[in-house]
């Protein structure tokens, strides 16, 4: 018998260009052995830190802790990205097996008293010799121990271990169920959930629109093997139990304690103010749509007495947009080909931040047919990082769009600046509509945050900031998508013709259109997230799927009535397919999109007011150096004040949303 010649790639140095993972050499069977080896490696590194007989210092405790676990970082950077983009039954089993292993390891670190005592000694000592970044790193580690229960008795710590492991397993299952439900939706109707808005806009058959709507808004809610009703309540119970063990009244209070907003009352007040304005705006939009529907009634297309329903919104909103702005999606799409839009994000980054892009051919990719890879540099030739795009849908990819770090930026023990590897993933069309173009700019805003960072320590580099701050940079980048100067450079059809100025005007004039609806469904979902996690207890007796479903439905309906949600609008995400809060770590954090938008619109208003126009290079340099390079190395509000010279102002946000 011949011995296997395969070497686990995660356990070797990668000799690939720029340290790109050797995807072509990685086998599914490599992940679990590498995770186990990575756990052993990091545990040995931590043991060495705690065995040190010298007095605790940043350099002998925090610095080596920051650099520990490199094998685990390599595995997670690959596994959890590929599992979301090219899932398979075999990969699902790997992820399921990895969850308890990693959860137990993280708990062993969180409850390592010797390590905590060294960190606490530094925290309680003289920090004057530390840089500001080092102070923020120290704070992050110290607070992490406090928040994870280092002060609890051993019995409660053991229970926390179980809770964290159960939450990890159940949230992974919820995510898998949502993907399965989304694939079932596509199999039934012939289009993906990502194409739902487009399909609802274009489908004249009202009964068919209703079928689409009901199937879309009941994912994870069908009583089959992919039903999430019981699972989400179990996750909520576990989160509640954890929060109370740690001294908080509910999960929302625990989660928000270290965020910009800090407490549920602040978030609640913020969202209530927005939804009051947005539902009022939505009522105006409904009246406009009803006028168009009445024309269809008069023409005999619909029966007398027909009123706008949730499944009518996209269809009649598009009709109103054509009347008000003479803008047709089909007229726009030829100028927003996938590659053209990507050229647009690259051109904007060049103009604003001096970033150059070079496509890399022949380098490893996790999906050779769908992924493109780019090297980013400054004019002096210095490497910024590696950026990959994966824009088109496929059945193996979860819905939505996102940015992932395959490798974080950090400075290694030898002083080498290890540059990041970032991926943008989407479920977009070859020819995009206005919303999809904004999505590309949005995710590239996250990518720029991860790529342009200039930090020393991985825990604060790039996008490692609070949830209610991180979306500022993705949303800020959306502001450039339809600037006329930029559109003239990238918005070209297949014949190379530049988008006409008249069409550019139509696009920009229409950007505030339908914002009552868009803001309401987003704010309503944010409130739904908050209110689920403000619950102190989930009632007993919800042991069957039917009981869980009835409770969830009643909760959603009561909340909709309480906040005055227009009956023609539903939550952007209903509970059983709310992937952000039950599978992607945004629990009590979905409000962050709106919170961050206040910051982004206020920052962009400074560019708009510049006598040099929005492409003010000095302002862009200040923005890059103040925000994008700093990561989490300073408090968010300190950074904002340093850029704006004042507190944030919500006026630009309200104007941008058409709510003023």
TADA-V66809 format. One record per helix or strand of 3 or more residues. SS is the DSSP state (@ for helix, = for strand). FROM is the first residue (numbers start at 1). TO is the last residue. Records with the same first field share a line. If there is no record, write none. Layout:
SS->FROM-TO + FROM-TO
//
This chain:
@->9-11 + 17-19 + 23-25 + 30-51 + 58-67 + 70-85 + 89-110 + 113-123 + 132-147 + 154-189 + 193-202 + 206-216 + 229-245 + 251-256 + 264-298 + 310-325 + 329-333 + 338-353 + 434-451 + 458-460 + 467-478 + 484-490 + 501-510 + 515-534 + 545-563 + 575-577 + 579-582 + 592-608 + 617-628 + 636-644 + 651-656
=->356-360 + 372-377 + 383-392 + 402-407 + 420-428
//
